[in-house]
């Protein structure tokens, strides 16, 4: 499977939002919006908001992208991903992602 690792280590290639965007799949946008409403506690999530090519790729971004503290922190340090940071495993910003999705740490470490 293709890997497209985000700043925080998530694999954007496997993300339903990216897949829906790349394939212009409105049914997948709708299903993803419904799923994310509950999963991420975002009741206002709509299919039109599901439009993203990945945080490190050119193109559309989810609304959260511009204010993602993890991405902003990595960029402010001149890093492509958090995998370049010596404080990765102790970082309070990324700790929630690492706990929610343990494969992110493996993904980040595989880039170095």
Jmol script that loads the backbone (N, CA, C; Angstrom):
load data "model"
ATOM      1  N   UNK A   1       0.837  -1.185   0.000  1.00  0.00           N
ATOM      2  CA  UNK A   1       0.000   0.000   0.000  1.00  0.00           C
ATOM      3  C   UNK A   1       0.884   1.250   0.000  1.00  0.00           C
ATOM      4  N   UNK A   2       0.473   2.204  -0.776  1.00  0.00           N
ATOM      5  CA  UNK A   2       1.177   3.488  -0.842  1.00  0.00           C
ATOM      6  C   UNK A   2       1.147   4.161   0.529  1.00  0.00           C
ATOM      7  N   UNK A   3       2.233   4.859   0.840  1.00  0.00           N
ATOM      8  CA  UNK A   3       2.261   5.638   2.071  1.00  0.00           C
ATOM      9  C   UNK A   3       2.541   7.090   1.705  1.00  0.00           C
ATOM     10  N   UNK A   4       1.805   7.967   2.325  1.00  0.00           N
ATOM     11  CA  UNK A   4       1.964   9.402   2.169  1.00  0.00           C
ATOM     12  C   UNK A   4       1.851   9.964   3.578  1.00  0.00           C
ATOM     13  N   UNK A   5       2.977  10.106   4.252  1.00  0.00           N
ATOM     14  CA  UNK A   5       2.987  10.396   5.676  1.00  0.00           C
ATOM     15  C   UNK A   5       2.819  11.897   5.944  1.00  0.00           C
ATOM     16  N   UNK A   6       1.865  12.193   6.810  1.00  0.00           N
ATOM     17  CA  UNK A   6       1.575  13.568   7.204  1.00  0.00           C
ATOM     18  C   UNK A   6       2.589  14.056   8.238  1.00  0.00           C
ATOM     19  N   UNK A   7       2.482  15.306   8.610  1.00  0.00           N
ATOM     20  CA  UNK A   7       3.364  15.885   9.637  1.00  0.00           C
ATOM     21  C   UNK A   7       3.328  15.072  10.918  1.00  0.00           C
ATOM     22  N   UNK A   8       2.146  14.606  11.305  1.00  0.00           N
ATOM     23  CA  UNK A   8       1.980  13.890  12.572  1.00  0.00           C
ATOM     24  C   UNK A   8       2.154  12.388  12.439  1.00  0.00           C
ATOM     25  N   UNK A   9       2.375  11.891  11.229  1.00  0.00           N
ATOM     26  CA  UNK A   9       2.615  10.474  11.039  1.00  0.00           C
ATOM     27  C   UNK A   9       1.449   9.676  10.499  1.00  0.00           C
ATOM     28  N   UNK A  10       0.286  10.289  10.374  1.00  0.00           N
ATOM     29  CA  UNK A  10      -0.838   9.571   9.777  1.00  0.00           C
ATOM     30  C   UNK A  10      -0.531   9.305   8.310  1.00  0.00           C
ATOM     31  N   UNK A  11      -1.070   8.220   7.776  1.00  0.00           N
ATOM     32  CA  UNK A  11      -0.865   7.882   6.377  1.00  0.00           C
ATOM     33  C   UNK A  11      -2.002   8.476   5.553  1.00  0.00           C
ATOM     34  N   UNK A  12      -1.736   9.598   4.932  1.00  0.00           N
ATOM     35  CA  UNK A  12      -2.767  10.274   4.141  1.00  0.00           C
ATOM     36  C   UNK A  12      -3.255   9.416   2.973  1.00  0.00           C
ATOM     37  N   UNK A  13      -2.408   8.526   2.460  1.00  0.00           N
ATOM     38  CA  UNK A  13      -2.815   7.673   1.343  1.00  0.00           C
ATOM     39  C   UNK A  13      -3.996   6.777   1.722  1.00  0.00           C
ATOM     40  N   UNK A  14      -4.136   6.479   3.013  1.00  0.00           N
ATOM     41  CA  UNK A  14      -5.233   5.628   3.475  1.00  0.00           C
ATOM     42  C   UNK A  14      -6.419   6.436   4.008  1.00  0.00           C
ATOM     43  N   UNK A  15      -6.323   7.739   3.996  1.00  0.00           N
ATOM     44  CA  UNK A  15      -7.370   8.603   4.556  1.00  0.00           C
ATOM     45  C   UNK A  15      -8.572   8.693   3.618  1.00  0.00           C
ATOM     46  N   UNK A  16      -9.749   8.486   4.189  1.00  0.00           N
ATOM     47  CA  UNK A  16     -10.974   8.533   3.398  1.00  0.00           C
ATOM     48  C   UNK A  16     -11.197   9.899   2.756  1.00  0.00           C
ATOM     49  N   UNK A  17     -10.805  10.961   3.431  1.00  0.00           N
ATOM     50  CA  UNK A  17     -10.981  12.301   2.862  1.00  0.00           C
ATOM     51  C   UNK A  17     -10.111  12.481   1.620  1.00  0.00           C
ATOM     52  N   UNK A  18      -8.871  12.027   1.697  1.00  0.00           N
ATOM     53  CA  UNK A  18      -7.974  12.143   0.541  1.00  0.00           C
ATOM     54  C   UNK A  18      -8.460  11.263  -0.602  1.00  0.00           C
ATOM     55  N   UNK A  19      -8.864  10.047  -0.289  1.00  0.00           N
ATOM     56  CA  UNK A  19      -9.348   9.136  -1.322  1.00  0.00           C
ATOM     57  C   UNK A  19     -10.581   9.728  -2.012  1.00  0.00           C
ATOM     58  N   UNK A  20     -11.492  10.280  -1.231  1.00  0.00           N
ATOM     59  CA  UNK A  20     -12.691  10.911  -1.807  1.00  0.00           C
ATOM     60  C   UNK A  20     -12.316  12.098  -2.687  1.00  0.00           C
ATOM     61  N   UNK A  21     -11.338  12.879  -2.249  1.00  0.00           N
ATOM     62  CA  UNK A  21     -10.904  14.045  -3.024  1.00  0.00           C
ATOM     63  C   UNK A  21     -10.245  13.629  -4.327  1.00  0.00           C
ATOM     64  N   UNK A  22      -9.290  12.725  -4.249  1.00  0.00           N
ATOM     65  CA  UNK A  22      -8.557  12.275  -5.434  1.00  0.00           C
ATOM     66  C   UNK A  22      -9.496  11.642  -6.460  1.00  0.00           C
ATOM     67  N   UNK A  23     -10.472  10.888  -5.973  1.00  0.00           N
ATOM     68  CA  UNK A  23     -11.412  10.192  -6.867  1.00  0.00           C
ATOM     69  C   UNK A  23     -12.682  10.985  -7.145  1.00  0.00           C
ATOM     70  N   UNK A  24     -12.785  12.177  -6.564  1.00  0.00           N
ATOM     71  CA  UNK A  24     -13.996  12.990  -6.685  1.00  0.00           C
ATOM     72  C   UNK A  24     -15.238  12.151  -6.390  1.00  0.00           C
ATOM     73  N   UNK A  25     -15.198  11.466  -5.256  1.00  0.00           N
ATOM     74  CA  UNK A  25     -16.225  10.505  -4.861  1.00  0.00           C
ATOM     75  C   UNK A  25     -17.158  11.134  -3.817  1.00  0.00           C
ATOM     76  N   UNK A  26     -18.285  11.638  -4.273  1.00  0.00           N
ATOM     77  CA  UNK A  26     -19.216  12.315  -3.373  1.00  0.00           C
ATOM     78  C   UNK A  26     -19.874  11.366  -2.376  1.00  0.00           C
ATOM     79  N   UNK A  27     -20.057  10.107  -2.735  1.00  0.00           N
ATOM     80  CA  UNK A  27     -20.628   9.143  -1.800  1.00  0.00           C
ATOM     81  C   UNK A  27     -19.665   8.891  -0.636  1.00  0.00           C
ATOM     82  N   UNK A  28     -18.376   8.787  -0.939  1.00  0.00           N
ATOM     83  CA  UNK A  28     -17.381   8.599   0.109  1.00  0.00           C
ATOM     84  C   UNK A  28     -17.259   9.861   0.965  1.00  0.00           C
ATOM     85  N   UNK A  29     -17.380  11.036   0.348  1.00  0.00           N
ATOM     86  CA  UNK A  29     -17.386  12.291   1.121  1.00  0.00           C
ATOM     87  C   UNK A  29     -18.533  12.281   2.128  1.00  0.00           C
ATOM     88  N   UNK A  30     -19.704  11.879   1.661  1.00  0.00           N
ATOM     89  CA  UNK A  30     -20.879  11.852   2.527  1.00  0.00           C
ATOM     90  C   UNK A  30     -20.682  10.857   3.673  1.00  0.00           C
ATOM     91  N   UNK A  31     -20.215   9.663   3.357  1.00  0.00           N
ATOM     92  CA  UNK A  31     -20.002   8.636   4.388  1.00  0.00           C
ATOM     93  C   UNK A  31     -18.926   9.075   5.383  1.00  0.00           C
ATOM     94  N   UNK A  32     -17.869   9.692   4.881  1.00  0.00           N
ATOM     95  CA  UNK A  32     -16.782  10.156   5.753  1.00  0.00           C
ATOM     96  C   UNK A  32     -17.271  11.269   6.670  1.00  0.00           C
ATOM     97  N   UNK A  33     -18.035  12.193   6.139  1.00  0.00           N
ATOM     98  CA  UNK A  33     -18.577  13.276   6.975  1.00  0.00           C
ATOM     99  C   UNK A  33     -19.433  12.709   8.096  1.00  0.00           C
ATOM    100  N   UNK A  34     -20.281  11.754   7.780  1.00  0.00           N
ATOM    101  CA  UNK A  34     -21.134  11.141   8.804  1.00  0.00           C
ATOM    102  C   UNK A  34     -20.297  10.441   9.867  1.00  0.00           C
ATOM    103  N   UNK A  35     -19.308   9.704   9.435  1.00  0.00           N
ATOM    104  CA  UNK A  35     -18.427   8.985  10.369  1.00  0.00           C
ATOM    105  C   UNK A  35     -17.663   9.972  11.253  1.00  0.00           C
ATOM    106  N   UNK A  36     -17.100  11.016  10.673  1.00  0.00           N
ATOM    107  CA  UNK A  36     -16.267  11.968  11.412  1.00  0.00           C
ATOM    108  C   UNK A  36     -17.076  12.844  12.353  1.00  0.00           C
ATOM    109  N   UNK A  37     -18.361  13.048  12.058  1.00  0.00           N
ATOM    110  CA  UNK A  37     -19.217  13.814  12.978  1.00  0.00           C
ATOM    111  C   UNK A  37     -19.149  13.218  14.373  1.00  0.00           C
ATOM    112  N   UNK A  38     -19.248  11.908  14.431  1.00  0.00           N
ATOM    113  CA  UNK A  38     -19.224  11.195  15.711  1.00  0.00           C
ATOM    114  C   UNK A  38     -17.804  10.955  16.199  1.00  0.00           C
ATOM    115  N   UNK A  39     -16.960  10.423  15.320  1.00  0.00           N
ATOM    116  CA  UNK A  39     -15.603  10.048  15.698  1.00  0.00           C
ATOM    117  C   UNK A  39     -14.804  11.225  16.259  1.00  0.00           C
ATOM    118  N   UNK A  40     -14.945  12.401  15.634  1.00  0.00           N
ATOM    119  CA  UNK A  40     -14.172  13.571  16.058  1.00  0.00           C
ATOM    120  C   UNK A  40     -15.022  14.635  16.745  1.00  0.00           C
ATOM    121  N   UNK A  41     -16.285  14.285  17.024  1.00  0.00           N
ATOM    122  CA  UNK A  41     -17.203  15.201  17.699  1.00  0.00           C
ATOM    123  C   UNK A  41     -17.288  16.555  16.991  1.00  0.00           C
ATOM    124  N   UNK A  42     -17.603  16.478  15.691  1.00  0.00           N
ATOM    125  CA  UNK A  42     -17.748  17.677  14.869  1.00  0.00           C
ATOM    126  C   UNK A  42     -19.132  17.601  14.211  1.00  0.00           C
ATOM    127  N   UNK A  43     -20.175  17.971  14.969  1.00  0.00           N
ATOM    128  CA  UNK A  43     -21.541  17.820  14.450  1.00  0.00           C
ATOM    129  C   UNK A  43     -21.819  18.618  13.179  1.00  0.00           C
ATOM    130  N   UNK A  44     -21.058  19.673  12.940  1.00  0.00           N
ATOM    131  CA  UNK A  44     -21.287  20.501  11.752  1.00  0.00           C
ATOM    132  C   UNK A  44     -20.567  19.975  10.502  1.00  0.00           C
ATOM    133  N   UNK A  45     -19.881  18.837  10.607  1.00  0.00           N
ATOM    134  CA  UNK A  45     -19.153  18.264   9.473  1.00  0.00           C
ATOM    135  C   UNK A  45     -20.124  17.951   8.340  1.00  0.00           C
ATOM    136  N   UNK A  46     -19.774  18.406   7.142  1.00  0.00           N
ATOM    137  CA  UNK A  46     -20.609  18.154   5.974  1.00  0.00           C
ATOM    138  C   UNK A  46     -19.757  17.564   4.856  1.00  0.00           C
ATOM    139  N   UNK A  47     -20.386  16.915   3.893  1.00  0.00           N
ATOM    140  CA  UNK A  47     -19.621  16.347   2.776  1.00  0.00           C
ATOM    141  C   UNK A  47     -18.761  17.383   2.041  1.00  0.00           C
ATOM    142  N   UNK A  48     -19.227  18.606   1.960  1.00  0.00           N
ATOM    143  CA  UNK A  48     -18.444  19.646   1.265  1.00  0.00           C
ATOM    144  C   UNK A  48     -17.146  19.979   1.986  1.00  0.00           C
ATOM    145  N   UNK A  49     -17.060  19.625   3.254  1.00  0.00           N
ATOM    146  CA  UNK A  49     -15.850  19.877   4.034  1.00  0.00           C
ATOM    147  C   UNK A  49     -14.807  18.776   3.833  1.00  0.00           C
ATOM    148  N   UNK A  50     -15.208  17.681   3.238  1.00  0.00           N
ATOM    149  CA  UNK A  50     -14.318  16.538   3.000  1.00  0.00           C
ATOM    150  C   UNK A  50     -13.631  16.759   1.659  1.00  0.00           C
ATOM    151  N   UNK A  51     -12.524  17.472   1.707  1.00  0.00           N
ATOM    152  CA  UNK A  51     -11.791  17.832   0.504  1.00  0.00           C
ATOM    153  C   UNK A  51     -10.348  18.089   0.895  1.00  0.00           C
ATOM    154  N   UNK A  52      -9.469  17.095   0.687  1.00  0.00           N
ATOM    155  CA  UNK A  52      -8.085  17.214   1.139  1.00  0.00           C
ATOM    156  C   UNK A  52      -7.183  16.296   0.323  1.00  0.00           C
ATOM    157  N   UNK A  53      -6.010  16.797  -0.024  1.00  0.00           N
ATOM    158  CA  UNK A  53      -5.027  15.983  -0.745  1.00  0.00           C
ATOM    159  C   UNK A  53      -3.909  15.498   0.168  1.00  0.00           C
ATOM    160  N   UNK A  54      -3.932  15.926   1.431  1.00  0.00           N
ATOM    161  CA  UNK A  54      -2.889  15.564   2.389  1.00  0.00           C
ATOM    162  C   UNK A  54      -2.147  16.810   2.836  1.00  0.00           C
ATOM    163  N   UNK A  55      -1.733  16.839   4.081  1.00  0.00           N
ATOM    164  CA  UNK A  55      -1.175  18.080   4.630  1.00  0.00           C
ATOM    165  C   UNK A  55       0.176  18.466   4.037  1.00  0.00           C
ATOM    166  N   UNK A  56       0.891  17.511   3.449  1.00  0.00           N
ATOM    167  CA  UNK A  56       2.196  17.837   2.881  1.00  0.00           C
ATOM    168  C   UNK A  56       2.187  17.825   1.360  1.00  0.00           C
ATOM    169  N   UNK A  57       1.000  17.760   0.769  1.00  0.00           N
ATOM    170  CA  UNK A  57       0.843  17.733  -0.678  1.00  0.00           C
ATOM    171  C   UNK A  57       0.189  19.023  -1.156  1.00  0.00           C
ATOM    172  N   UNK A  58       0.435  19.376  -2.403  1.00  0.00           N
ATOM    173  CA  UNK A  58      -0.250  20.518  -3.009  1.00  0.00           C
ATOM    174  C   UNK A  58      -1.732  20.190  -3.144  1.00  0.00           C
ATOM    175  N   UNK A  59      -2.558  21.199  -3.076  1.00  0.00           N
ATOM    176  CA  UNK A  59      -3.981  20.996  -3.316  1.00  0.00           C
ATOM    177  C   UNK A  59      -4.842  21.312  -2.113  1.00  0.00           C
ATOM    178  N   UNK A  60      -6.054  20.838  -2.167  1.00  0.00           N
ATOM    179  CA  UNK A  60      -7.073  21.122  -1.152  1.00  0.00           C
ATOM    180  C   UNK A  60      -6.659  20.605   0.220  1.00  0.00           C
ATOM    181  N   UNK A  61      -7.112  21.322   1.241  1.00  0.00           N
ATOM    182  CA  UNK A  61      -6.832  20.950   2.632  1.00  0.00           C
ATOM    183  C   UNK A  61      -8.120  20.993   3.440  1.00  0.00           C
ATOM    184  N   UNK A  62      -8.192  20.125   4.448  1.00  0.00           N
ATOM    185  CA  UNK A  62      -9.291  20.202   5.402  1.00  0.00           C
ATOM    186  C   UNK A  62      -9.186  21.531   6.143  1.00  0.00           C
ATOM    187  N   UNK A  63     -10.281  22.053   6.620  1.00  0.00           N
ATOM    188  CA  UNK A  63     -10.297  23.336   7.316  1.00  0.00           C
ATOM    189  C   UNK A  63      -9.361  23.385   8.510  1.00  0.00           C
ATOM    190  N   UNK A  64      -9.161  22.255   9.161  1.00  0.00           N
ATOM    191  CA  UNK A  64      -8.299  22.174  10.339  1.00  0.00           C
ATOM    192  C   UNK A  64      -6.826  22.412  10.003  1.00  0.00           C
ATOM    193  N   UNK A  65      -6.438  22.199   8.752  1.00  0.00           N
ATOM    194  CA  UNK A  65      -5.040  22.264   8.330  1.00  0.00           C
ATOM    195  C   UNK A  65      -4.370  23.567   8.749  1.00  0.00           C
ATOM    196  N   UNK A  66      -5.007  24.679   8.507  1.00  0.00           N
ATOM    197  CA  UNK A  66      -4.376  25.979   8.769  1.00  0.00           C
ATOM    198  C   UNK A  66      -4.102  26.219  10.247  1.00  0.00           C
ATOM    199  N   UNK A  67      -4.861  25.565  11.122  1.00  0.00           N
ATOM    200  CA  UNK A  67      -4.666  25.797  12.553  1.00  0.00           C
ATOM    201  C   UNK A  67      -4.165  24.562  13.298  1.00  0.00           C
ATOM    202  N   UNK A  68      -3.740  23.552  12.568  1.00  0.00           N
ATOM    203  CA  UNK A  68      -3.228  22.331  13.200  1.00  0.00           C
ATOM    204  C   UNK A  68      -1.932  22.663  13.938  1.00  0.00           C
ATOM    205  N   UNK A  69      -1.964  22.584  15.244  1.00  0.00           N
ATOM    206  CA  UNK A  69      -0.804  22.947  16.056  1.00  0.00           C
ATOM    207  C   UNK A  69       0.392  22.046  15.785  1.00  0.00           C
ATOM    208  N   UNK A  70       0.146  20.811  15.469  1.00  0.00           N
ATOM    209  CA  UNK A  70       1.239  19.889  15.175  1.00  0.00           C
ATOM    210  C   UNK A  70       1.955  20.321  13.898  1.00  0.00           C
ATOM    211  N   UNK A  71       1.198  20.588  12.841  1.00  0.00           N
ATOM    212  CA  UNK A  71       1.779  21.021  11.574  1.00  0.00           C
ATOM    213  C   UNK A  71       2.489  22.356  11.723  1.00  0.00           C
ATOM    214  N   UNK A  72       1.867  23.287  12.441  1.00  0.00           N
ATOM    215  CA  UNK A  72       2.461  24.613  12.657  1.00  0.00           C
ATOM    216  C   UNK A  72       3.780  24.492  13.418  1.00  0.00           C
ATOM    217  N   UNK A  73       3.811  23.640  14.438  1.00  0.00           N
ATOM    218  CA  UNK A  73       5.032  23.444  15.222  1.00  0.00           C
ATOM    219  C   UNK A  73       6.148  22.873  14.350  1.00  0.00           C
ATOM    220  N   UNK A  74       5.843  21.820  13.596  1.00  0.00           N
ATOM    221  CA  UNK A  74       6.860  21.206  12.728  1.00  0.00           C
ATOM    222  C   UNK A  74       7.392  22.229  11.726  1.00  0.00           C
ATOM    223  N   UNK A  75       6.498  22.982  11.107  1.00  0.00           N
ATOM    224  CA  UNK A  75       6.910  23.983  10.125  1.00  0.00           C
ATOM    225  C   UNK A  75       7.765  25.083  10.761  1.00  0.00           C
ATOM    226  N   UNK A  76       7.406  25.484  11.981  1.00  0.00           N
ATOM    227  CA  UNK A  76       8.160  26.548  12.644  1.00  0.00           C
ATOM    228  C   UNK A  76       9.595  26.127  12.962  1.00  0.00           C
ATOM    229  N   UNK A  77       9.802  24.813  13.064  1.00  0.00           N
ATOM    230  CA  UNK A  77      11.147  24.282  13.336  1.00  0.00           C
ATOM    231  C   UNK A  77      11.875  23.902  12.046  1.00  0.00           C
ATOM    232  N   UNK A  78      11.203  24.112  10.917  1.00  0.00           N
ATOM    233  CA  UNK A  78      11.800  23.769   9.630  1.00  0.00           C
ATOM    234  C   UNK A  78      11.738  22.282   9.309  1.00  0.00           C
ATOM    235  N   UNK A  79      10.853  21.545   9.973  1.00  0.00           N
ATOM    236  CA  UNK A  79      10.727  20.103   9.769  1.00  0.00           C
ATOM    237  C   UNK A  79       9.612  19.803   8.770  1.00  0.00           C
ATOM    238  N   UNK A  80       9.788  18.733   8.005  1.00  0.00           N
ATOM    239  CA  UNK A  80       8.722  18.228   7.145  1.00  0.00           C
ATOM    240  C   UNK A  80       7.705  17.451   7.954  1.00  0.00           C
ATOM    241  N   UNK A  81       8.200  16.709   8.948  1.00  0.00           N
ATOM    242  CA  UNK A  81       7.334  15.924   9.829  1.00  0.00           C
ATOM    243  C   UNK A  81       7.882  15.986  11.246  1.00  0.00           C
ATOM    244  N   UNK A  82       7.079  15.530  12.175  1.00  0.00           N
ATOM    245  CA  UNK A  82       7.511  15.457  13.575  1.00  0.00           C
ATOM    246  C   UNK A  82       8.601  14.415  13.779  1.00  0.00           C
ATOM    247  N   UNK A  83       8.776  13.530  12.815  1.00  0.00           N
ATOM    248  CA  UNK A  83       9.810  12.517  12.901  1.00  0.00           C
ATOM    249  C   UNK A  83      11.213  13.101  12.956  1.00  0.00           C
ATOM    250  N   UNK A  84      11.371  14.344  12.560  1.00  0.00           N
ATOM    251  CA  UNK A  84      12.676  15.005  12.587  1.00  0.00           C
ATOM    252  C   UNK A  84      12.989  15.624  13.954  1.00  0.00           C
ATOM    253  N   UNK A  85      12.013  15.642  14.838  1.00  0.00           N
ATOM    254  CA  UNK A  85      12.165  16.315  16.131  1.00  0.00           C
ATOM    255  C   UNK A  85      12.710  15.347  17.186  1.00  0.00           C
ATOM    256  N   UNK A  86      13.715  15.797  17.908  1.00  0.00           N
ATOM    257  CA  UNK A  86      14.314  14.958  18.965  1.00  0.00           C
ATOM    258  C   UNK A  86      13.346  14.739  20.125  1.00  0.00           C
ATOM    259  N   UNK A  87      12.338  15.573  20.258  1.00  0.00           N
ATOM    260  CA  UNK A  87      11.373  15.465  21.355  1.00  0.00           C
ATOM    261  C   UNK A  87      10.099  14.708  20.966  1.00  0.00           C
ATOM    262  N   UNK A  88      10.119  14.031  19.835  1.00  0.00           N
ATOM    263  CA  UNK A  88       8.930  13.372  19.301  1.00  0.00           C
ATOM    264  C   UNK A  88       8.162  12.554  20.346  1.00  0.00           C
ATOM    265  N   UNK A  89       8.817  11.654  21.020  1.00  0.00           N
ATOM    266  CA  UNK A  89       8.111  10.737  21.914  1.00  0.00           C
ATOM    267  C   UNK A  89       7.689  11.369  23.234  1.00  0.00           C
ATOM    268  N   UNK A  90       8.195  12.549  23.555  1.00  0.00           N
ATOM    269  CA  UNK A  90       7.811  13.245  24.788  1.00  0.00           C
ATOM    270  C   UNK A  90       6.888  14.439  24.516  1.00  0.00           C
ATOM    271  N   UNK A  91       6.589  14.694  23.260  1.00  0.00           N
ATOM    272  CA  UNK A  91       5.839  15.896  22.864  1.00  0.00           C
ATOM    273  C   UNK A  91       4.363  15.816  23.261  1.00  0.00           C
ATOM    274  N   UNK A  92       3.896  16.840  23.962  1.00  0.00           N
ATOM    275  CA  UNK A  92       2.492  16.879  24.368  1.00  0.00           C
ATOM    276  C   UNK A  92       1.564  17.191  23.194  1.00  0.00           C
ATOM    277  N   UNK A  93       2.064  17.878  22.172  1.00  0.00           N
ATOM    278  CA  UNK A  93       1.219  18.201  21.016  1.00  0.00           C
ATOM    279  C   UNK A  93       0.816  16.951  20.239  1.00  0.00           C
ATOM    280  N   UNK A  94       1.750  16.054  20.033  1.00  0.00           N
ATOM    281  CA  UNK A  94       1.481  14.880  19.202  1.00  0.00           C
ATOM    282  C   UNK A  94       1.059  13.650  20.015  1.00  0.00           C
ATOM    283  N   UNK A  95       1.117  13.736  21.320  1.00  0.00           N
ATOM    284  CA  UNK A  95       0.837  12.571  22.165  1.00  0.00           C
ATOM    285  C   UNK A  95      -0.539  11.960  21.900  1.00  0.00           C
ATOM    286  N   UNK A  96      -1.533  12.783  21.656  1.00  0.00           N
ATOM    287  CA  UNK A  96      -2.874  12.264  21.379  1.00  0.00           C
ATOM    288  C   UNK A  96      -2.929  11.457  20.098  1.00  0.00           C
ATOM    289  N   UNK A  97      -2.233  11.911  19.072  1.00  0.00           N
ATOM    290  CA  UNK A  97      -2.194  11.187  17.800  1.00  0.00           C
ATOM    291  C   UNK A  97      -1.476   9.856  17.996  1.00  0.00           C
ATOM    292  N   UNK A  98      -0.350   9.893  18.703  1.00  0.00           N
ATOM    293  CA  UNK A  98       0.415   8.665  18.936  1.00  0.00           C
ATOM    294  C   UNK A  98      -0.393   7.642  19.734  1.00  0.00           C
ATOM    295  N   UNK A  99      -1.201   8.125  20.660  1.00  0.00           N
ATOM    296  CA  UNK A  99      -2.035   7.224  21.469  1.00  0.00           C
ATOM    297  C   UNK A  99      -3.206   6.680  20.638  1.00  0.00           C
ATOM    298  N   UNK A 100      -3.846   7.549  19.880  1.00  0.00           N
ATOM    299  CA  UNK A 100      -5.009   7.190  19.061  1.00  0.00           C
ATOM    300  C   UNK A 100      -4.606   6.264  17.913  1.00  0.00           C
ATOM    301  N   UNK A 101      -3.415   6.487  17.377  1.00  0.00           N
ATOM    302  CA  UNK A 101      -2.967   5.766  16.191  1.00  0.00           C
ATOM    303  C   UNK A 101      -1.490   5.393  16.332  1.00  0.00           C
ATOM    304  N   UNK A 102      -1.206   4.314  17.058  1.00  0.00           N
ATOM    305  CA  UNK A 102       0.186   3.942  17.351  1.00  0.00           C
ATOM    306  C   UNK A 102       1.081   3.767  16.121  1.00  0.00           C
ATOM    307  N   UNK A 103       0.503   3.415  14.976  1.00  0.00           N
ATOM    308  CA  UNK A 103       1.334   3.237  13.767  1.00  0.00           C
ATOM    309  C   UNK A 103       1.965   4.547  13.304  1.00  0.00           C
ATOM    310  N   UNK A 104       1.457   5.680  13.815  1.00  0.00           N
ATOM    311  CA  UNK A 104       2.042   6.955  13.399  1.00  0.00           C
ATOM    312  C   UNK A 104       3.504   7.073  13.823  1.00  0.00           C
ATOM    313  N   UNK A 105       3.839   6.555  14.987  1.00  0.00           N
ATOM    314  CA  UNK A 105       5.230   6.606  15.452  1.00  0.00           C
ATOM    315  C   UNK A 105       6.118   5.776  14.521  1.00  0.00           C
ATOM    316  N   UNK A 106       5.655   4.610  14.135  1.00  0.00           N
ATOM    317  CA  UNK A 106       6.393   3.758  13.200  1.00  0.00           C
ATOM    318  C   UNK A 106       6.563   4.493  11.869  1.00  0.00           C
ATOM    319  N   UNK A 107       5.489   5.108  11.384  1.00  0.00           N
ATOM    320  CA  UNK A 107       5.548   5.851  10.120  1.00  0.00           C
ATOM    321  C   UNK A 107       6.588   6.968  10.189  1.00  0.00           C
ATOM    322  N   UNK A 108       6.570   7.737  11.264  1.00  0.00           N
ATOM    323  CA  UNK A 108       7.505   8.858  11.407  1.00  0.00           C
ATOM    324  C   UNK A 108       8.947   8.376  11.494  1.00  0.00           C
ATOM    325  N   UNK A 109       9.173   7.320  12.244  1.00  0.00           N
ATOM    326  CA  UNK A 109      10.532   6.795  12.398  1.00  0.00           C
ATOM    327  C   UNK A 109      11.037   6.179  11.088  1.00  0.00           C
ATOM    328  N   UNK A 110      10.139   5.686  10.258  1.00  0.00           N
ATOM    329  CA  UNK A 110      10.553   5.065   8.993  1.00  0.00           C
ATOM    330  C   UNK A 110      11.041   6.091   7.979  1.00  0.00           C
ATOM    331  N   UNK A 111      10.739   7.363   8.212  1.00  0.00           N
ATOM    332  CA  UNK A 111      11.149   8.419   7.283  1.00  0.00           C
ATOM    333  C   UNK A 111      12.598   8.838   7.496  1.00  0.00           C
ATOM    334  N   UNK A 112      13.173   8.511   8.633  1.00  0.00           N
ATOM    335  CA  UNK A 112      14.531   8.948   8.938  1.00  0.00           C
ATOM    336  C   UNK A 112      15.566   7.908   8.555  1.00  0.00           C
TER     337      UNK A 112
END
end "model"
wireframe off; spacefill off
backbone 0.3
color backbone group
